[in-house]
């Protein structure tokens, strides 16, 4: 199976690469208590504390996922859906393509049985999922990269493509028998072409296919027209700039030419005066002997100074005549030169156009889906001996008019604003917003986000819809005073202006793309 290669985007660098491992980018996330260093006692309390289970474990917020319709609806030219499978396992649909993030369907999220046990069941089994086309992996921690789940997904979907950060594929997936993976570095993108014929088949009846084809042709024609207009406008602007540069260049050269002509005329005048003196000296010396008059000095030409000191007036006259002739030729050249078609103008104009432009990225085509790997403030490890040896990341998904951002595990950082800029400074349609674990905050907020952080980062990205994730499934961290989801709802209610709409989906709940944005089809999906 031939897979596309990652393409580096503007701003790509390897500054986060170190010898044998990786590091977070410069700039520290929030550290509430820098002097605090968790020790063995803290770790044991976390692992074995009886009340560490998440308060949502006492209730079952699960929807019947198996009843959710996963095929095309009638007369829809574009389909986008989202399901909250639980924790960081999320399912997205674009057309007939299904994308799964950080799949974990196991009952345990640790290398040791009986620790970090699932408190809310998954809404479905792996073999009940629709056909999966792509799986996104954010990092190698046990609650995000689950060996059994990954192998089962690959078994049920032999052609599924795994997209993961650097070294995750070769270190883990390949060992587990999975070879169809693409590794990406931060700020690299992978674009897939969608199968148009398959889309037509899925739509169903002949009339539906024709409608779909007509609508698709109209869109293509509209896009071509817009592209043509943009190109013409760009060409006009370039032509105008070129003419202006040409005019300035001609003025500059014209002024230089005037200066040259003036200088040459002055030289010719001095040399003619000198020639006259030589003739005068020669005629006087033939009639009678008297002192030779002092010649007019010419500091600009050492040859002429030497000529004046020559005793042979014939040689002096010959040299001066030749010098004057050369200067007259130069004068003729500079007087008649036309710079209007000079190649130097083209060269200068071309050079000035190579200046760096604003941050811009090629838009996603109507039949394309693009995955872009972005930084995250986190880390990676599966044992205590492989800390940060493989990369961690977040993912931006773009398809048609929709953008969805999956941050994986991360603290707040400048990469959120970078995602917004990469998306053309358009608001992110769907932000999968992590809201836990929160406690102990002195350690958790170094590499995770709470509801306040997510609300602020949603504002940075001008989010349209935010769905809380990373809560209610695995008991990570200590028990908060209130459930994470309740605190998130309060945060958005009190401080959510500019952060988009918070939609608190149940585990198994879904969103539909309706009238240009994600919406809840019914209230049963909500907490």
N, C-alpha and C positions, 0 to 999 in steps of 0.2 A: 504494500500500500504506500503510494507516494504522497508524502505530506508536504505542505508549504513550509517555507523557511521563515523564521522571524525576521522582521525588518526593523532596524533601529530608527527611532524617531528623533526630532530635534531635542537637544539637551542630553542625549545619551552619553554616558561616561562609565568608567570602571572605578570610580573613586571609592565605592563600597567594597571592592575586592581586596582581600588581604591574602597573604601567603597561606594557603591551605584552608581558608575560611572566609567569612564575610562579616561585615559590620553595618550597623545603622548609619545613616547619613548624619552629617554634622547638625548640631542643635539638639538639645536635650528635651525629652517630653517632660510632663509635669512630675516633679518629685516632691511629695509633701513633707517628707522627713528624710533628708539625705544621710543623716548619721545612723539611721536604722539599718541594720543588717540582719535579715532573718537567719536563724540558726536551726540546729537539729530539732530542738524542742518545738519550735514553731512549725516545722515540717510535720512532726509526729502529731501535733494537735490538729493540724489541717487534715491529715489523712484519716485520723481515727476519732475525731470529735463526733459525738453522737448526734448533735443537732446541726451538723454541717450540711444536711440535705436541704435542698431548696424548698421553700414553703409551698411552691406550686405542686409538690409531689403528692399532697393530700387530695388534689382534685385532678380530674382527667379532662384536659381541654382539647381532646382529640376529635377531629372531624372524621367522617367516613370518607377517606380519600378515594376509595375504590368506586364511588358513585360519581366522581367528578368527570365531566365530559372532556376528553382530550383531543378530539378531532376538530376539523374546521366546522364553523357554523355557516349556515347558508348566506350567500351574497356577501361574504366578508373577503376583501382582497388582502387584508393584513390581519394577522392574529398574533397577539402577545398575551401570555398568561404567566402567573407566578404562584407557586405553592410554597408554604412554609412547612418543610418536612420536620424541622426541629434542630435546635442548636445552630450550627453553621451549614447544615445540609438543606439546600434550597433547590427548587426545580423551576426552571424558566422555559417557556415555549416561545419560539419565533417561527411563524409559518409551521412547517412540519418538523422542525428541529427542536429537540429537547436537550437542555443543558443542566447538569447536576453539579453542585458545588460541595467540596469537602465532604464526601459521603461517609457517614457512619451510621450503620443500622444495628450494630452490636449492642449488647446490654452493658458493656463495660468499656471505659475510655482510658485504660491504663495498661501497662505491661504486666501488672500483678492482678490476678483474679480477686474480685471482692472489693476493689477500691475504685472509686468514682463510678458508681453504678447508675445506670439510667433510671431517672425517676418518672419520666413520662414516656409511654411507649411510642414507637414510630407509627405514623398513620397508615403505613402499608409495608409490605415486604418488597424486596428488590425485584423479584420476578413479576410483581404486579405493576411495576412502573411502566410507562410507555417506552417505546424504543429510544434509548439514549444515544445522542450523536456526539456530545462533548462532555467531558468531565474536567472541571477546574479544581486544581489543588493549590492552596495558599501556602502551606508549610507542612513540616513533618511531625508536629506534635500529635500525640496519640488520639486526641479528640477531634483531629482534622484529617489525619491520614490513617485510615483503618484498613489493615491488610485484607481481612476477610471480606469486607464490603467491596473493596476495589476489585478483588479477584472475582467475586460473584457478578459484579456489574459487567466485567469484561467477558465472563462466560455467557451471560445472557445477551450481550451486545458485542459480538466479535469485531465489528468495524468501528467501535467507539474510539474517539481520539482523546487522549489525556493531555491537557495543557498544564504544565507545572513550572515552578522556578528552577533555576540552574541546579544541576546535580541530583535533584529529587528523582528524576527518571532513571538515570544510570545507577544511582545508589540503591533505590528501593524497587521501582516498578519493574525494571529489567530482571531483577532477582526473583520477582513474583510471577514471571512469565509474560509480562506485558511489554511489547516492543513498539506499538503504535502510539508513541508519546512525542510531544514537542516541548523542549525546555526553552524558557525565555529568561532573559535578563531584564532588569528594570528598564522601562522606557523602550521596550520592544513590542511590536504588534504582529499578530498572525491574522490573515484575512482568508475566509473561505467563501467560495462561490456557491450560492444556493442552486439546487437543481430545479430549473423552471418547469421542465416537463413533468417532474414528480409533483410539483405544486398543482399543475393543471389537472393531473389525475386525481389528486386528493379532493379537489373542489367538487367533483362528482359528475352531475348531469352535463349533457352537451351544451344546453343553454347557459348553464353556470360557467362552463369553460369558456364559451364565447364572450360572456360578459367580463369574465376575469381577463381574457386576452385583450379585449377592447380597452379596458381600463388600464391595463399594463402598457399597451401601445400609446395611449394618450399621455400617460406619465412619461414614457420614454421620449415622446415627441416634445412634450413640455420641457423636459430636462435638456434635450438637445438645443431647443430654442433659447433657453436661458443661458446655456453654456456658450452658444454662438454670440448672443448679445454681450455677455461678459468678455468674451474674447475680442469682439469688435471694440468695446469700450476700452479694454486694456491696450489694444493696438493704437487707438487714437491717442490715448494718454502717453504712450511710449513715443509716438511720432511727434507729439507736441513737445515733450521733454527733449527729444533729439534735436528738433529745430531750434529750441532755445539754447541748448548746449552749443549747437553749430554757430548760432548768431554770436554768442559770447566769445567763442573761439576765434571767429573771424575778426571781431572787434579787437581782441587781444593781439592777434597777428598783425592787424592793420596798424595798430599803434606802434608795435615793434618795428614794422616795415618803415613807417614814417621816421622813426628814430634812426634807423639804418641809413635811409636815403639822406637825411640831414647830415649825418656823420661823414658819409662818403663825399658829399658835395663840399664839405669843409676841407676834407683831405685833398680833393682835386684842386680846390682854390689855392691851398698852401703850396702844393707842388707846382702849379702853374706860376705862382709868384716866384718860387725858387728857380724855375726854368728861365723865367724872364731875367732874374739876377745873373744866372750863368751866361746867358746871351750878352747881357750888358757888360759883364766882366771881360768876356772874350773880345767883344768889339773894342772896348777901351784899351785892352792890352795890346791889340794890334796897332792902334794909332799912337799910343804913348804909354810909358810905364808910370803907373802910380799904384798906390795901395789898393788892395782888393777890399771892397766894402764887406762888413760883417754880415753873413747870411742870416735870415730869419730862422730861429731854432724850431725844430719839429720833434717834440718829445715822443710822439706816438709811433714814429717809425725810425728804428735805429739804423736801418739801411740808408735812409735819406741823410741822417746825421753823418754817416760815414762818407756818403757821396759828396757832401758839402766840403769835407776836409780833403777831397781828392784834388791833386794839382792838375790832372788832365781834364780839361773842361769838356772835351768831346765825349769821353766816357761818362761823365756826369750827366750831360745832356741826353745821352742815349738811355741811361738807366731811368732818368726822370720821365722821359717820354714813354718808355715801356710801362712804368709804374702808373702813370696817368691813364694809359690805355686800359690797363687792368681794372683800375678803379671805375672808369667809365663803363666797362662791361658789367661790373658789379652793380653799378647804379641802374643800368638798363634792366638787369635781372630783378632787382628789388622793386623797381617802379612798375614793372609789367606783371609781377607774380599775382596769380589769382588763387586764393585759398578756399574758394567756395566748394571745390571738389577734392580737397586735400585729404589723403588717407588718415592723417593725424587726427582729424576731427572724429572719424569713426572709431579710432583706437581710444581716444579720450572718452568718448561717449560710452563705449563698451565698458571701459574700466570703472566708470562712475556707477554703472548699473549693477556692479557686483557687490555693492554694499549689502550688509546683512539686513534681511527683512524681518518683519514681526513674526512671532511664533505662530506657525500655521501648519496644519496637517490636512492631508487629502481627505475629503469627505467619503463616507461609506456609500457605496453604490446601492441602488434599489434592490439588487439581488445578491447582496453580500452580507456577511456577518463578520465583525472584527473583534478580536480579543486583544486587549492591551495590558501588559504587565506593568504595574506601578509599584513604587516602594511601599513598605509598611514599617512601622516602628515596633519590631518584635524580636524574634529569634527563631532558632530551630534546634531540635535535639530529640533523639529517641532513647538515648542512654546518657549517662554522665560523661561519656568519652567522646561524643561527637557534637559537642556544642557549637552551633553556627557553622558547621562544615558544609551544609547545603543552604541554599538561599530561601528566603521567605518573601511573600509579596501580597499585593492586592490586585484585583482585576476589574477593568472597565469593559463592559459588553456594549457594542453598538450594532444595531440592526434596523434598517429602515429609519423611521422617525424616532426610535426608542433608544435611550441610553440607560444602562443599569450598572450600578457600582457595588461590587462585593469587596469589602475591605479586609476580609479574613480576620486575623487577630492583629490589632494595631493600637498604639497610643495615638494621641493627636499629633499632627505634624504638618509641614508645608506641602506634603504630597496631595492633600485634599484640594488645595487651591490649584495645584498643577493639573489634577484631574479635570477640574472645572475649565481651565484654559484649554486643555487638550480637546475638550468637547465643544470647542468653538465659543466658549463663554456663554453657552446655553445651559439652563438649569438641568441638573440630573433628574431624569424622570422617576427613577426608582433607586433609593439609597437603602441598602440592607444594613440597618444601623445597630451595631453591637451595643448592648446596655449592661453587660456584666462580664465577668464577676467584678464586684465592687470592693469587697472586704477581704483582707486588710488593704486599705487604699494606699498605704505607704509603699506597697510593692506592686499591687495590681495595676495602678495607673501609670506605672513606668512602661507597660507594654500592652495595656488594655484600655478600653473606654467605658465610662459609665454614662448614665443618661444625660448628664450635663454636657459632657464632651461630645456625644453624638448630636445633641441639639445644636451645639455651636458649629460643628463641622457640616451639618446639614445646611446651616445658614451660609457658610463659606461657599458651598457648592450650588447655592440657590435651588435646593432640592424641591421637587414638586410633591413627591410622596416618599415617606420614610416608613419602613417596616422594622420593628424591633426584632433583633435576632440575638443568639448567644445567651439565652435565658430559659429557665423552666424545664431543662432536659437533664443536664448533668450537674451535680452539686459541686461546682468549682468555687473555691474561696469559702469564707465563712458566711453564716446566715445573716442577711441584712434585717433591719427592723421592719421594713415593708418589702413585699415582692418587687423585684426589679421592674416588672411591667407596670405596676401601679405608680412607681416613682417616675417612670418615663412619661406616663400619661399626664401626671401632675406637672412635670417639667415643661412639656409642650404647651399645656394649657396656660401656664403662668409666664413662660419665657420663650414661647415658640414662634414669635412673630418673625417672619422671614425664613423660617426653617422648614417650610412646607407642611403638608398635612401628615400627621402621625396616624397610621392605621395599625392598631394592635391586633394582628391576626392570631387566631388560635393555632395550635400545632395542627397542621393539615389544612388550614384555611387558605383561600386563594384570592387572587386579584385578576381582573379582566381589563384589557385595554379597550376602553369605551370612550368615544368622542374625544380622542386625542390625549388621553391620560389613563393611568391605572385607577380603577375604582373597585369597590367591593360589590359583588353581585347581589349579596343579601346580608342581613345582620347576623345570620347564624355563623358567619366566618369570624366574627369579632369576639374578644373577651367581654 
